[in-house]
Amino acid sequence: MAITDFIRYISFEKRYSQHTLKAYLNDLNAFAGFLSSEYELNKPERASQEMIRTWIMQMMDEGYSPRSLNRKISTLKSFYRFLLREGSIKKNPTANVYLLKTANPLPAYFEKEQINNYLNEPEEKYDFPAFRDKLVIDLLYSAGLRESELINLKEASVNFASGNLKVLGKRNKERIIPLATMMTERIKRYIELKEKTFRNLSPYLIVTNKGEQSYSKLIFRIVDKELKTLSASKKSPHVLRHTFATHMLNNGADLNAIKELLGHASLSATQVYTHNSIEQLKSIYSKAHPRAKFKKGG
């Protein structure tokens, strides 16, 4: 019951995304299953700090990454803070349970030439699926959208007169993203092709081959298929969002402006892209500056 109340709270009051709700519920169900099998305890609100630490240690032995463990720890911390606030418990068992240290890898991204060469390929003979797939890549890159934001975009989200896109982000936070003329023209052509292809038109912008609203696995497959010539490894939609932010920063965009375009709640989430910019500067310096080529003892 406590888990149900918590999920209801973060769904209706906190307005977390369906993806986040599913992750929280999976974590809490897994923890409840552990308590039941190991301690014959059917009420997670009665768990002790030792029980929580034992669960974490068990997952470490099973090979879970620190990043995955931290997500589960964060879920429990949110859950028990909720129970404490509701008066269901008197003491928070996660108060002295800390997140694990993790490495912070730089976000992967495509070089400008790579993505531009792909987007500039001629498209006159494209059928609907091919045209849609290219538009998916262009929107993710040109607007820096999250996968969920792209899926929930509607035709009405595009303001052709003003040349911008209205996006509903995390926690129903709305933001406006400017679109280049080339982008709005591509969307117009796509909508025309969509109207010719399907009898019953969906209000959603990106649709399946049957004309229905797109979904996460479809978007992932499109990105992986379309960009496999640019990289041997699988590419997720989020890589294009990273690429958008990195290219904006490398071309002189203000960090606060990028924060607003990405829909980040805080600047700290955006600052990770400065590392990519610094690494690029180091590379340019080492290749171009005469002093960079001197070696000690040379």
C-alpha positions, 0 to 999 in steps of 0.5 A, a space after each residue: 500500500 505504501 508503494 502505491 501511495 508513493 507512486 500516486 504521489 509522484 505521478 499526480 503531485 510531482 508529475 513525473 514522466 511515465 518513464 520515471 514512474 516505471 523505473 521507481 516502481 520497478 526499483 521498489 518492487 525489487 526491494 519489496 521482493 528482496 525483503 519478502 524473500 530474505 526477511 519475510 517482511 511484507 511491509 517496506 516501511 518497516 525495513 531497517 538501514 541494515 536491510 537496505 545496506 544488505 540489498 545494496 551489497 547483494 546487488 554489488 555482488 551481482 555486478 550492478 554498476 555504481 550508476 544503476 545502484 545509485 538510481 535504486 538508492 535514490 528511489 529508496 531515499 525518495 520513498 522513505 522521505 515521502 513516508 516520513 513526511 506522511 507520518 508512516 515512519 518515525 525514522 528515515 532508514 536511508 538517512 545514512 545510506 550514501 550514493 556510490 562514487 561514479 565516473 563521469 564520462 563525457 557525453 558522446 556526440 557527432 562531429 558537425 561534418 558527420 551530422 551535416 553530411 547526413 542531413 544534407 543528403 537529397 531527399 526528393 525520392 523519399 517515401 513516407 517512412 524514409 522522410 519521417 526517419 530523416 525528420 526524426 534525426 533532424 528534430 532531435 539534433 536541431 531542437 535538442 529534444 528528449 525522446 519523450 518530447 519528440 514522441 509527444 509533439 503534435 502538429 499544433 506544436 509547430 508555429 510556422 508563422 513564428 518559426 518555433 516549436 512549443 515543447 512540453 518537457 519534464 514535469 510539464 514545463 513548457 519551452 519554446 525552441 526556434 526553428 530554422 527556415 529549412 527545418 520548418 519547410 521540412 516539417 511542412 513537406 512531411 505533414 503534406 506527405 503524411 496527409 497523402 499517406 493516411 486516411 485517419 490523421 493522428 494529431 501527433 507529429 511523428 507517427 508509425 507506418 500505420 499512422 499512429 503515435 510513435 513510441 520509444 523503441 521505434 525512435 531508438 531503431 530509427 536513430 540506430 538505423 539512420 546513423 549506423 554509417 556514422 558510427 559502429 556503435 549503437 546510437 541512442 536519441 540522447 546522443 543527438 541531444 548531446 550533439 546539439 548542446 555540444 555544437 551550440 557551446 562550441 559555436 559560442 552559445 551562452 551556457 544559460 541559453 543552452 540550459 533554456 533550450 534543453 529544458 534543464 532545471 539547473 545549470 549544473 546539468 548543462 555544465 557537463 557540455 563544457 568538458 567536451 568544449 574544453 577537450 576540443 580546445 585541447 585537441 585544437 591547441 595540440 595540433 596547431 600551436 607551435 609550443 604544444 609540439 615541444 617535448 621535455 628533453 627535446 
